[in-house]
Amino acid sequence: MQAAAVGAIVWLTLINPLNVARQNELVTVPLSELDGINATSFVVRAEGNVLPSQMEDTDFDGKIDSVAFLVDLQAKQSLKVSVESIKAETPPNKAHAEVSVLAVRAEAKGDGVKVADGKFVSKKELVRADGHRINDGWYRFEGPLIESDKIGYRLYWDNRGAIDAYGKISDESVGEYHRGNHHTMQSWGRDILHNGKALGVGGLAIGVDEKRFSPLGAPYSKITVGNDGPVAASYRIECKNIKYQDSECDLVWDISMSVGKRYMTHTVKVVKGSGVPILAGLTNHSDEGGVTGKYSWAKSGGLDWVATYGKQVYPDSNARIAAASKERMGMGLLWDHSQLDDFDVTDLEFNAAFKTGEVKYYSLVAYSGEKESPIVSDKQFYAYMNELSKTLANPVIVEVEK
């Protein structure tokens, strides 16, 4: 790639292959395709309008390797977009990833940013300390947080390995405004999911049936925050020396989100060992009153998905608020059918067991309390899931003009 030059312009053609409009679509273009573009000072435009954008580190090596931006596309639209090396204003930060440790602990020393009134320190990289126990308070949110303007998720960084959901009622960041009891409504929202022993919203496990376990219980686990907004966020979890049957394995689990979206993208790769069964779980509340469920299997042009919708919001800890609540939420899990090895439903959760090696799947919650365009019925949610399965299976085509 040639040296960056002020005023250098690269033109892209974006093609929406579907007869469906897309909003806030995240497009990522490697710097290797953008000759002359300065990743630290650039602007992206379409039809004269500046698009929200950021530089990205997609492989978590601490180096910028891509440009990412948000774009709206009409059905079957072909759109010219320019990337130009000039100084641009940073858009509002509406995507966030964080892993934070108690400020009094040794791991908090060195680089980091104080958060939660100085009680915790947010780190770019953090290795889980030996002796960590459930609910010991060492880590803010009990593990990493990731959020968009629509919804937030926290991952339990221990042998539970479940993903919990933070319903948002405003644009306020959970990371910035979370204080005190998150089981009652705050200015940003609150914790809305009860997992019990389930894997929550797309939690990862190794093994099958009742013998499955979370890789986060491994002897070694490290989290690296790759991107922290303003339009996309991501973190990576490395788990080493995971004991499975008579062998050991290592895996890498990447989780990402972007502005305007409810779903997390999960990419899992076994980097040491073979034949290790991997599954993703979704908490099952379909046996509760007021909750419906639906599946969609191997339909042409879309991903497989399973989803539930209804009265499955964890009650507010304030009894008065809980009694008056009309909250609803949908939960979903999506994957490419070619990856699927088996699917199982238990009273606890839905389990999608994947072929070993490298896996990509998506998980989400849609909360009826969302500030803008909430999903308020099961019919609306299942239509959303069906459309999402198609857009994820048919990404925007990016052509770079040479």
N, C-alpha and C positions, 0 to 999 in steps of 0.2 A: 504494500500500500504506500502511495506517495505521501510526502510530508503534507500536513494540514496547511491550508492556505486561507487567509481571511477572504471571505466572499465566494469561496468555492461552493458550487451547487451540484447536487446529484438529484436527478429526477427518478421518481418511482411511479409505477402504475399499479394500483391496487384493484383487484378484481374480486367481487363477491360472486362466488359460483352458485349461490342459492337464490331462489325466488322469495327471499325473506329479508326484510330490512334488519340491519344490525346497528346497535348503539353502543358507544364506549368500547369498541373492539380494540384490543391491545395488539399492536403490530410491532414485532421486534426484528430489526435488521442488523446483521453483523457489521462491525466496522470494516471488516475485510472487503465488504461490498460497496463501501462508501468512500471511494478514493478522494482524498483531500479534505475530508470533513473532520473538524476538531470536536471530539466527543465531549469536551468540557465547556464548549461555547458554540451552540448551534440553535437553529430554529427550524421547526417543521411547519409547512404551510399547505393548505388545500383550498383552492378557489379564493385565494387572498386572505383566508383566515388562519391565524396561528393555532396549531393543535397542541394540547397538553402533551409534554414529552419529558423524557429523562434519559440519562446515560444508565447503562445496565452492566452488571457483572453476572453473566449467566452461568459461569462454571465455578463460582465461589472461590476464586484464587486471589481475590483482592484487586484485580485489574479490570478496568472498563473494557468490554469487548463488543458492546452493542449499543444501538440507539433504539429506544422504545417510545411509542406514542399512541394516543387514543384517537379513534376516528369513527364517524358515523357513516354508514353506507346504505344506500337504498337497495332494494331487491335487484339483483343482476347488474348492479352498477359497476362501471369501470371509472376510476378516479385517479387523476394525476396529482401527485404529492411531491413537494420539493423539500430537500434537506440542505440547509445552507449554513456555512461557517460564519456566523455573526453572533454577537452577544444578544441574549434573549432573557426575558424575565422568567423566573421560576414560577410555575403554576402552584396553586394552593396544595398543601400536602394532605391528601385524602386516603393514602395507603400507608400502612405502617407495619413494621416487623420489629420485634424486640425480645431479647432475653436478658433478664436483670437478676442480680444477686444482691443479697443484703449488704449494705455498705460496711458493716462491721466485720464481714468475713474477709479472709486473706485474698480470695479470688477477686475481690472488688478493687484491689490496688492496681495502679498502672492506668492505662488508657480506659476511658469510659465516660459516661454522662450521668450525672445524678438525676434521678427521677423520683416521683412520689414524695415530694418535699424532702428529698435527700435521704430517704430511708433505704433506697436501693440504688445500685449503679448499673446502668445499661451497658452491655459489652458487645463488641463486634464478634468476638469469639469467646466461648466459655466451655470448659470441660466440667462435667458433673463431678462434684466432690464425692470422695469415698465417705460412706456413712450417711448419705442422704436418705431420709425416710419420708413417707407420705405425711403431709401436713406439718412438716417441721418448720415451714416458713422461710427456708433459705432462699427460695426463688419466687420473685413476684409472679403472680398468676399460676404458681406451681410448675412453671415451665415457660416455653416460648409463647408469645402472642403474635397473631397476624390479623390484620383487619383491612377492610375497605370502608367506603362511606356507607355501605349497606348493612354490614354485619361484621362481627369479630369472632375469632376462635382462639382458644387456648389449648395447648397440648400438655397433658400430665407427664412430666419428665421423670417417670418412675415405672415400676413394673405393671401399672395399670395401662399406660399407653393410650388412654382414651382422649378424644377431642371433644371439648365442651364448646357451647355456643353463647356468645354475648349478643342479645338482641339490641339493636340500636334504634333510638327514636329521634336522633338528630345527627348532624354532621360531626359532632364532637368526637374526638379520638378517645377510645377506651384507654390507650396508653397514657394520654395526657391528663384525663379528667377522672380516672378511676380512683376512688377513695372509699375506705370503710367497707361496709356490708354490700357486696354486689348482688345479694339475693333480694334486695328491695330496690325500687326504681330510683335511679340517679338521673342527672341531667342528660347523660348520653344514652342511658338504657339500663339493662341489667342482665344477669345470668338467667338464661331461659330454659336450660336443658338439664334433666335428671338422667344420668347415665347408669347409676348403680354399678354393676360389674360389666356392663357392655362397653364396646369400643367407641361409642359416640358417633360423631360425624366423620366417618371414614378413617377411624383409627386402624393401625396396621398390626398384624399378628403373624406369627410363624407357627406352623403346625395346623392341624385340623380338629374339628369337633371339640370335645371338652379338654383336649390336651393342648390346644392352641395357647400361645403366650406372647406377650409383647416383647419385641426386640429391645425396647427401652430399658429393660431390666438387665441388659448386658453389663459386664464388668467395666467397659469403657464406653462413654458416650460424650460426644462433642457437638455443640451447636455453633454454626457460623451464620451470621446475618449477611445475606448477599446484597439485598436492596431494601431501602427504607423510604420509598416514595420518591417523588410526589405522586406518581401515577401507578406504580407497581411496587410490590413488596415480596420478599422471599427469604427463606432460611433453609439451611441444610442440617440434617442430623446424621452424624456418623456413629455407627454402633459396631464395636469390635469384640471378637472372642465370644460370640453368641453360641452357646452350647445347644446343639440339636442332635438328639439321639447319640451316636458315637463320634460325632465330628463337631468342628467349630466353623462358624462362618462370620463374615463381615458384610455389612450392607450400608448403603447410602440412601437417604430418604429426603427428597427435596419437596418443599411445599411453597406455593406461590399464590398471590391474589393480585387483582388490579381494580382500579376505581370503576364504580358502576356495576360491579359484578358481585354475585353472592357466593360463587363457587371457589373452592380451592383446587388447584391442580397439584396432583401428587405424582412424582416420578420416583420409583424405587428400583435400585439396582443392587444385586448381590455381587460384590466385588471379590469375595473370597469364599470358596466352597461351591458345591453344586447339589442339585436335587432337593433344595430347600423349599418346601411349600409355603407360599405367601398368600395371605388373605386380607381383605379389607372388610370392616364391619360397619353396620348402620344400626343404631339402637331401634328396637322394634316396640312400638306402642300400639300396634294395630289391633291388639286384643282389648284395648281400653275403649270405653264408651266415647262416641264422638270422634273417632279416628278411623279414617279409611286408608286403604293401601292399593297400590297398583304396580304392575310390572310391564316392561316392554322388552321383548326378546328378539334380537337379531333381525330387526327390520332393515330393509335396504336403505342405505344412505344415512343411517343413524347409529348411535351407540346403544348398547343395552342399558337399561336403568331400572331401579326399584325406588319407590317413594311412598311416603305416608303423609297425610295431612289431617289436621284437626286440633282437638283440645289436648295437645300434648306439651303445652308450655308449663314449665315448672312454676308452681304458684309463688307469688310474691310473699316474702316473709312477713310483710305487713298484712295482717288478717283482713283489715278493712279494705285495702286495695285489692287483695286476692278475691274477696267476695264479690266485688263489682267488676271483675275482669271479664272481658270478652276476647281475650287474646287467643290467637291460633298460630300455628306454624306448620310449614312443610319441611320434610327432610328427604334428601335424595342422594343416591350413589349412582355413578355412571362409569362405564368402561367399554372398551372395544371387545366385541364378541370373540375375536380371534385369540384374545388373551385368556379367556375363561376356561378353567379346568372343571370347576364344579360350583354349584350354587345351593345354599342350604338356608332354611328358615327355622329359627328356634324361637321360644318365648322371649329370649333375651335380645336377639338381633338377627339381621339379615347378613349372611356371609357370602362374599364372592371370593372363591379360591382361584388363584391365578397360576398359570404355567410359570415355572421358575425362571429366573434370569433377570430380565428387565421389564418393569410393568409401569403403565401410566393409567391413572384413574382420576375421577373428580368426585367431590362431595360438597354438600351445601345444606344450608338452612335458609328458609324464607320466612321472615317474621311479620305478622300482620301489623305490628306497630311501627313499621318503617315509615320514615318521614315522607318519602315520595314514592308513588306507584306501588303501594303494598299489595301483596297477593292475599285475597280475603276469602277464597273458597277452594274446595278441592278440585272443582272443575277447572278453575283458572290455574291452579298449581300444576295439574297434570298436563295441561296444554303448554305451560311454560317448560316443563321437563321435556316434553316431546320436541319442542322447537329447539331447546338447548342441546338435546342429543344430536340434532342435525347440524347445528352451527359448529359444535365442537368436532364433529366428524368431518366437516368440510370447511377448513380454515380459509381465511382470506389469502388469495394468491398475490404474491409480491414479485413484480418484475422490475429489475434495476436496469435503467438505460445506460448503456456503455458508451 
